[in-house]
Amino acid sequence: MEQNTMPQENGSVKIADEVVAVIAGIAATDIEGVAGMSGGVAGGIAEMLGRKNLSKGVKVSVGETETTIDIYIIVDYGVKITEVSKNIQEQVKESVENMTGLNVLEVNIHAQGVKLENADSKEKEELKLN
């Protein structure tokens, strides 16, 4: 596990890449329109991951004072992906910079899939309306 070391007046602070990834993952999943995180493309299949694995679907490259972040998401059907992506970029940048002091150079969003509504629940909703 890589660690980012920042010299301080009274010593140094080491921030593990995993910490940056978790911060970014939490910030991303808080955005409306994000159905979940994707583990990336492994064998061509995007896997939905729960909140317990918030660093999954996030890849970070941390330098001495800056970082680049790649986020792999599944979006809800019907959302405007460009708008959701912009919101993620802003929230992740703000969260990581505020919590770590690192300068976020890029937040790259990779939409890996679309979550469709469950057909059974949709049929139930239609039955309630009639």
ROTI-701373 format. One line per field, with one value per residue: residue number from 1; residue in three letters; chain; x negated, y, z of N, C-alpha, C in turn. Coordinates in Angstrom, 3 decimals. Layout:
<recs>
num = (NUM,...)
residuo = (ala,...)
cadena = (A,...)
n_x = (X,...)
n_y = (Y,...)
n_z = (Z,...)
ca_x = (X,...)
ca_y = (Y,...)
ca_z = (Z,...)
c_x = (X,...)
c_y = (Y,...)
c_z = (Z,...)
</recs>
This chain:
<recs>
num = (1,2,3,4,5,6,7,8,9,10,11,12,13,14,15,16,17,18,19,20,21,22,23,24,25,26,27,28,29,30,31,32,33,34,35,36,37,38,39,40,41,42,43,44,45,46,47,48,49,50,51,52,53,54,55,56,57,58,59,60,61,62,63,64,65,66,67,68,69,70,71,72,73,74,75,76,77,78,79,80,81,82,83,84,85,86,87,88,89,90,91,92,93,94,95,96,97,98,99,100,101,102,103,104,105,106,107,108,109,110,111,112,113,114,115,116,117,118,119,120,121,122,123,124,125,126,127,128,129,130)
residuo = (met,glu,gln,asn,thr,met,pro,gln,glu,asn,gly,ser,val,lys,ile,ala,asp,glu,val,val,ala,val,ile,ala,gly,ile,ala,ala,thr,asp,ile,glu,gly,val,ala,gly,met,ser,gly,gly,val,ala,gly,gly,ile,ala,glu,met,leu,gly,arg,lys,asn,leu,ser,lys,gly,val,lys,val,ser,val,gly,glu,thr,glu,thr,thr,ile,asp,ile,tyr,ile,ile,val,asp,tyr,gly,val,lys,ile,thr,glu,val,ser,lys,asn,ile,gln,glu,gln,val,lys,glu,ser,val,glu,asn,met,thr,gly,leu,asn,val,leu,glu,val,asn,ile,his,ala,gln,gly,val,lys,leu,glu,asn,ala,asp,ser,lys,glu,lys,glu,glu,leu,lys,leu,asn)
cadena = (A,A,A,A,A,A,A,A,A,A,A,A,A,A,A,A,A,A,A,A,A,A,A,A,A,A,A,A,A,A,A,A,A,A,A,A,A,A,A,A,A,A,A,A,A,A,A,A,A,A,A,A,A,A,A,A,A,A,A,A,A,A,A,A,A,A,A,A,A,A,A,A,A,A,A,A,A,A,A,A,A,A,A,A,A,A,A,A,A,A,A,A,A,A,A,A,A,A,A,A,A,A,A,A,A,A,A,A,A,A,A,A,A,A,A,A,A,A,A,A,A,A,A,A,A,A,A,A,A,A)
n_x = (-0.853,-0.689,-1.962,-1.476,-3.705,-3.855,-5.829,-5.828,-5.776,-6.308,-7.074,-6.124,-3.323,-1.620,0.305,2.200,2.734,5.112,6.713,7.217,8.638,10.928,12.105,12.724,14.485,16.647,17.519,18.298,20.399,22.329,23.561,26.471,27.980,25.970,25.775,24.112,20.765,18.371,16.325,14.476,13.390,13.385,12.778,14.713,17.050,19.009,19.153,21.485,20.883,21.060,21.426,19.481,17.138,15.788,13.456,13.168,13.564,12.369,9.452,6.348,3.661,1.069,-1.011,-3.719,-2.479,-0.142,2.697,4.246,7.359,9.332,12.601,14.960,18.180,21.651,24.565,27.860,30.736,31.907,30.762,28.824,25.812,23.519,24.011,24.207,21.594,20.087,20.936,19.911,17.153,16.705,17.478,15.790,13.236,13.339,13.786,11.515,9.378,9.970,9.846,7.332,5.378,4.076,3.457,5.843,5.480,6.859,10.097,11.272,14.047,15.591,18.176,19.596,21.835,25.464,28.048,31.005,34.494,36.042,37.968,40.092,40.793,41.633,43.870,45.485,45.866,47.343,49.617,50.662,51.415,53.574)
n_y = (-1.174,2.085,5.125,8.552,10.975,13.842,16.459,18.029,20.638,19.510,16.911,14.251,13.568,10.756,9.604,7.027,5.565,4.147,5.493,7.948,6.894,5.824,8.158,9.480,7.584,7.584,10.241,10.178,8.261,9.583,11.267,12.159,9.982,8.210,4.845,2.944,1.713,0.567,-2.251,-1.768,-2.795,-6.033,-8.800,-7.912,-7.535,-5.512,-5.074,-4.645,-2.944,-2.793,-0.413,-1.257,-1.668,0.765,1.718,0.272,0.454,2.833,4.391,5.625,7.897,8.976,11.673,13.601,15.994,16.073,14.547,12.204,10.991,8.203,7.201,4.635,4.083,3.040,4.153,5.453,4.587,6.911,9.250,12.241,11.661,13.248,15.414,14.174,13.194,15.596,16.630,14.662,14.980,17.579,17.258,15.168,16.272,18.508,17.201,15.463,17.307,18.982,17.169,15.927,17.718,17.465,18.414,18.073,17.017,15.847,14.394,11.670,10.282,7.194,5.831,2.812,1.272,0.919,1.104,-0.563,-0.277,-2.667,-5.084,-6.474,-4.840,-2.585,-3.513,-4.001,-1.372,-0.353,-1.898,-0.954,1.583,1.188)
n_z = (0.000,-0.987,0.372,1.052,1.939,3.810,4.742,7.904,10.389,12.920,12.351,10.171,7.979,6.962,4.355,3.286,0.048,-0.073,1.756,0.482,-1.668,-0.389,0.672,-1.738,-2.842,-1.017,-1.309,-4.006,-4.057,-2.669,-4.415,-6.177,-8.482,-8.825,-8.874,-7.856,-7.220,-9.582,-10.097,-12.008,-15.288,-15.399,-17.008,-18.684,-17.313,-15.299,-11.883,-9.296,-6.295,-2.771,0.014,1.784,0.459,-0.373,-1.521,-3.767,-7.256,-7.401,-8.371,-7.498,-8.006,-6.329,-5.702,-4.264,-3.386,-4.758,-6.463,-8.701,-9.707,-10.577,-11.180,-11.176,-12.103,-11.685,-13.108,-12.377,-14.302,-16.691,-15.776,-16.396,-17.587,-17.958,-16.277,-13.749,-13.610,-13.565,-11.108,-9.398,-9.875,-8.834,-6.114,-5.207,-5.615,-3.876,-1.371,-1.080,-1.225,0.991,3.144,3.006,2.170,-0.185,-3.591,-5.988,-9.149,-11.321,-11.770,-13.045,-14.610,-15.130,-16.618,-16.191,-16.393,-16.385,-14.077,-14.097,-13.316,-11.203,-12.755,-11.539,-9.321,-10.686,-12.046,-9.832,-8.915,-11.033,-10.797,-8.384,-9.143,-10.836)
ca_x = (0.000,-1.476,-1.631,-1.911,-4.315,-3.923,-6.589,-5.143,-6.661,-6.669,-7.234,-5.505,-2.005,-1.568,1.678,2.199,3.560,6.419,7.470,7.682,9.643,12.158,12.698,13.300,15.617,17.774,18.005,18.959,21.664,23.304,24.148,27.711,27.821,24.973,26.386,23.080,19.417,18.026,14.970,13.701,13.728,12.660,13.428,15.828,18.251,18.966,19.789,21.984,20.236,21.757,20.708,18.399,15.948,15.804,12.254,13.318,14.099,11.597,8.008,5.669,2.229,0.728,-2.383,-4.075,-1.497,1.026,3.263,5.169,8.326,10.235,13.767,15.754,19.519,22.874,25.533,29.285,31.341,32.644,30.039,27.920,24.505,22.551,24.307,23.807,20.129,19.607,21.194,18.939,15.839,16.647,17.565,14.589,12.120,13.496,13.620,10.126,8.513,10.244,9.479,5.941,4.455,3.499,4.032,6.430,5.244,7.926,11.033,11.780,15.221,15.809,19.512,19.408,23.111,26.709,28.919,32.406,35.429,36.450,39.235,41.137,41.251,42.329,45.196,46.239,46.250,48.407,50.817,51.185,52.011,54.827)
ca_y = (0.000,3.308,6.183,9.893,11.598,15.297,16.992,19.007,21.323,18.637,15.543,14.065,12.946,9.771,9.295,5.869,5.680,3.586,6.549,8.855,6.161,5.737,9.505,9.703,6.679,8.086,11.468,9.810,7.553,10.523,12.066,11.638,9.430,7.139,3.623,2.218,1.742,-0.585,-2.711,-1.599,-3.818,-7.278,-9.801,-7.296,-7.492,-4.516,-5.643,-3.669,-3.124,-2.093,0.611,-1.853,-1.657,2.076,2.003,-0.429,1.372,4.070,4.225,6.895,8.026,10.039,12.188,14.212,16.994,16.072,13.241,12.026,9.982,7.606,6.631,3.763,4.110,2.576,5.239,5.116,4.803,8.157,10.452,12.842,11.180,14.346,16.212,13.363,13.161,16.910,16.714,13.788,15.608,18.702,16.768,14.395,17.229,19.267,16.317,15.000,18.448,19.434,16.186,15.475,18.792,17.189,19.116,17.117,17.480,15.335,13.357,11.075,9.444,6.114,5.232,1.421,0.594,1.598,0.278,-0.492,-0.604,-4.065,-5.250,-6.883,-3.694,-1.678,-4.095,-3.772,0.029,-0.187,-2.524,-0.068,2.740,0.808)
ca_z = (0.000,-1.115,1.309,0.694,3.107,3.743,5.880,8.743,11.322,14.034,11.871,8.855,7.928,5.887,3.945,2.403,-1.161,0.270,2.449,-0.571,-2.437,0.407,0.693,-3.067,-3.003,-0.215,-1.960,-5.270,-3.837,-2.104,-5.494,-6.735,-9.825,-8.761,-8.343,-7.131,-7.763,-10.398,-9.830,-13.237,-16.259,-15.150,-17.840,-19.395,-16.469,-14.228,-10.705,-8.329,-5.005,-1.694,0.764,2.543,-0.381,-1.008,-2.300,-5.043,-8.242,-7.315,-8.514,-7.236,-8.224,-5.389,-5.697,-2.979,-2.948,-5.642,-6.783,-9.820,-9.269,-11.556,-10.499,-12.041,-11.505,-12.316,-12.949,-12.436,-15.609,-16.873,-15.346,-17.376,-17.136,-17.902,-15.088,-12.594,-13.620,-13.131,-9.671,-8.739,-9.966,-7.900,-4.734,-4.892,-5.531,-2.635,-0.216,-0.966,-0.903,2.356,4.158,2.930,1.830,-1.502,-4.724,-6.924,-10.512,-12.198,-11.338,-14.276,-14.365,-16.098,-16.447,-16.590,-16.571,-16.030,-13.246,-14.490,-12.243,-11.159,-13.482,-10.601,-8.534,-11.598,-12.253,-8.600,-8.906,-12.028,-10.253,-7.371,-9.803,-11.505)
c_x = (-0.895,-1.025,-2.217,-2.452,-4.427,-4.691,-5.792,-6.174,-7.178,-6.883,-6.621,-4.152,-2.002,-0.114,1.615,3.101,4.983,7.308,8.039,8.796,10.970,12.862,13.399,14.533,16.850,18.376,18.782,20.310,22.733,24.019,25.398,27.491,26.771,25.628,25.386,21.748,19.186,16.589,14.051,14.097,12.828,13.385,14.648,17.094,18.064,19.767,20.247,21.365,20.941,20.873,19.520,17.086,15.818,14.543,12.281,13.986,13.406,10.123,7.368,4.189,1.801,-0.748,-2.680,-3.011,-0.246,1.489,4.150,6.064,9.170,11.338,14.629,17.127,20.553,23.891,26.963,29.809,32.076,31.907,29.161,26.492,23.489,22.761,23.890,22.283,19.531,19.783,20.212,17.569,15.694,16.610,16.307,13.391,12.169,13.219,12.168,9.200,8.710,9.723,7.997,4.933,3.765,4.191,4.550,6.298,6.380,8.807,11.678,12.912,15.375,17.172,19.443,20.719,24.269,27.550,30.357,33.276,35.790,37.831,40.375,41.677,42.011,43.740,46.073,46.716,47.407,49.716,51.456,51.889,53.367,55.928)
c_y = (1.232,4.314,7.491,10.534,13.092,15.804,18.074,19.626,20.385,17.184,15.432,13.395,12.008,9.415,8.157,6.125,5.203,4.630,7.537,8.191,6.068,7.089,9.783,8.834,7.132,9.322,11.135,9.163,8.436,11.347,11.374,11.184,8.336,5.933,2.832,2.366,0.464,-0.962,-2.498,-2.686,-5.017,-8.357,-9.240,-7.171,-6.450,-5.056,-4.536,-3.972,-2.269,-1.093,0.049,-1.817,-0.328,2.404,1.252,0.522,2.715,3.720,5.583,6.791,9.229,10.385,12.780,15.165,17.005,14.647,13.323,10.855,9.520,6.906,5.891,3.590,3.369,3.683,4.702,5.413,6.147,9.411,10.970,12.563,12.306,15.211,15.472,13.359,14.477,17.071,15.851,14.452,16.732,18.219,16.012,15.332,17.987,18.398,15.895,16.154,18.915,18.465,15.822,16.594,18.570,18.035,18.062,17.681,17.085,14.370,12.853,10.104,8.445,5.501,3.827,0.684,1.453,0.630,0.506,-0.807,-2.064,-4.201,-5.630,-5.703,-2.708,-2.200,-3.879,-2.336,0.257,-0.787,-1.627,1.134,2.407,0.491)
c_z = (0.000,-0.060,0.831,1.962,2.886,4.956,6.612,9.691,12.411,13.622,10.497,8.994,6.742,5.610,2.935,1.197,-0.885,0.954,1.434,-1.375,-1.686,0.468,-0.635,-3.288,-2.238,-0.876,-3.230,-5.036,-3.203,-3.170,-6.038,-8.174,-9.895,-8.097,-7.518,-7.812,-8.551,-10.095,-11.011,-14.202,-15.996,-15.931,-18.539,-18.569,-15.373,-13.056,-9.762,-6.961,-3.963,-0.984,1.542,1.769,-1.106,-1.785,-3.630,-6.019,-8.226,-7.444,-8.333,-7.575,-7.407,-5.513,-4.334,-2.478,-3.811,-5.914,-8.017,-9.453,-10.446,-10.794,-11.512,-11.399,-12.348,-12.059,-12.964,-13.834,-15.621,-16.434,-16.479,-16.893,-17.033,-16.660,-13.818,-12.479,-13.125,-11.625,-8.874,-8.725,-8.939,-6.450,-4.314,-4.714,-4.202,-1.406,-0.016,-0.588,0.534,3.406,4.160,2.702,0.494,-2.559,-5.707,-8.331,-11.447,-11.433,-12.616,-13.949,-15.501,-15.801,-17.043,-16.842,-16.135,-15.217,-13.680,-13.289,-12.337,-11.797,-12.541,-9.802,-9.417,-11.859,-11.023,-8.529,-9.863,-11.518,-9.187,-7.984,-10.419,-10.554)
</recs>
